[in-house]
Amino acid sequence: MARSTPVRNASRSLAWLGVILIVLGAVLAGGVIWGNATVAPKLALDLEGGTQIILEAQLEDGQQVSQEQLSQAVSIIRQRVDASGVSEAEVNTQGGQNIVVSIPGEADEETRQRIEASAQLEFRPVLATSAPANTFVGEDGAETPYPSPDPSLEATPSTSPTNASDLEYITPALQAEFQAYDCANPPADVADAPDDEPLVTCESDGTVKYILGPVELSGSAITDASSGLETTSSGGTTGRWVVNITLDGDGTDIFADISQRLYGATAPQNQFAFVLDGSVISAPSMNGLITDGRPSISGSFTEETAKTLADQLKYGALPISFEVSSSEQISATLGSAQLQIGLIAGLIGLILVVIYTLFQYRLLGFVTIASLVVAGVLTYLAIALLSWRQGYRLSLAGVAGIIVAIGFTADSFIVYFERIRDELRDGRGLESAVEAAWKRAKRTIYASKGVNLLAAVVLYAVAVGNVRGFAFTLGLTTIIDVLVVLLFTHPMLQLLAQTRFFSSGHKLSGLDPKALGAVYRGRAQFRSPTETVKQAKLASSSREAQRRQTIAERKLAESQKSSTSTSTKDKDS
């Protein structure tokens, strides 16, 4: 026998839910077995502790840090930390000139580099390159260090340079400094080198040594930088990772002139260096005229290194320079005891919801319990996967958001169940009541969850720190709530409506007609007790009136018969 449409729809929805659960579980299991995922979500700074890095502003004599500069630096460093995939980090000011960065867990080297790279970003043309060491091979075949530069060497160009790429900048003094410069042991801090003078420095990994021309463009000209796969003219991809840059109006004009000068020049004068904190983070060659302000950097990038460079370019320009004054491990501010208290509070709330639903809805309440279990499993898998792939960390505020969501989730089921009861009171059968109630209830549920989600999004956008953790879990559980109602709660009611236990209105089903304040009056119809009493009284009154009328007619007939008998006797007399 073919199954009805509601049953087919319910089976299809439950199958999709099963697929979602299996896929999420399989991905997490795969990450645990073959990747670096963990079954339990990572915890935030307040529950686990982490790494604290203190950045101290580097000021010249008499220079003061304004609150505006400090706030701007905090904002940029927070963007750097967020871009590295670390969540629940804290970035605050300390003492009027320091910035304290607290990161959950152990900070990896790349995250440290993002935070510590605090000088302004600069664009300089490349004049010369060489190996990083300060040695040369002598006539005897042995490596010999270059001597320290002779102070008497000429340091002023003999001819005034015409542009930043002019090799006239390489004076005898600068050449001697370049030769003696050792990338493994640099002789001076080059982070504060003058913008209008050439610079001797190295690649950030110490593999190449450079002479760079004066600064031609500052990092503030970059409005955006992102990583992605290189695309071809036909819309396909080459499989190579590149960094795409977007410049502002002035930067576009300046870079157009630079590209025209460098394009076609001999190496290494065709290269242009991005300098951050005095070190070269990239020095690509100019392979074409770029007049639209959208250059791209290609090379031997991986997805991770391309993203790192893009973040350095996008968030590199700080208003002042900073230096790491200390880096240490810190303990949890709240710890496992507070987490345990939060979980106990959530368990108490869950138990109260279970008691209420079983008292109010009898066995129908087990649908609520099962729905909460499904929502809990989906939430756990989502948080564990986000913890693995996006660096999300669960804070105590996030736990609070999950606990609050228990009540919000149960509210959706209550709205739906009460709509079903209303439909039953109106005289529908259970199967029909389920479908009609769903059409009415889902509008209310969507509106309610839409408001919750909007509140969570706004709170996440305007808040910082742990409050964002609360907003995130609230928004996540709201989405999962809607998913569970659609793919589990409603389909389960569709299937239960086909069972004799629920469709007959068993007193333990939660759909008992007497408990609902209605009595059965035929197939798929109910009548309220008040209406029944009224109709019973009307019927009783009608019967009483009919009885009285019968008695009156009988008396009238007897009276007429008596009168007839008397007349007959008078005639006989």
Buried (B, 14 or more C-beta within 10 A) or exposed (E): EEEEEBBEBBBEBBEBBEEBBEEBBEBBEEBBEEEEBEEEBBBBBBBBBBBBBBBBBBEEEEEEBEEEBBEBBBBBBBBBBBBBBBBBBBBEBEEEBBBBBBBBBEBBEBBBBBBBBBBBBBBBBBBBBBEBBBBEEEEEEEEEEBEEBEEEEEEEBEEEBEBBBBEEBBBBBBBBBBBBBBBEEBEEEBBEBEEEEBBBBBBBEBEBBBBBBBBBBBBBBBBEBBBBEBEEEEEEEEEEBBBBBBBBEEBBBBBBEBBEBBBEBEEBBBBBBBBBBBBBBBBBBBBEEBEEBEBBBBBEBEEEBBBBBBBBBBBBBBBBBBBBEEBEEEEBBBBEEBBEEBEEEBEEBBEEBBEBBBEBBBBBBBBBBBBBEBBBBBBBBBBBBBBBBEBBBBBBBBBBBBBBBBEBBBBBBBBBBBBBBBBBBEBBBBBBBBBBBBEBBBEBBEEBBEEBBEBBBEBBEEBEBBBBBBBBBBBBBBBBBBBBBBBBBBBBBBBBBBEEEBBEBBEEBBBBBEBBEBBEBEEBEBBBEEEEEEEEEEEEEEEEEEEEEEEEEEEEEEEEEEEEEEEEEEEEE
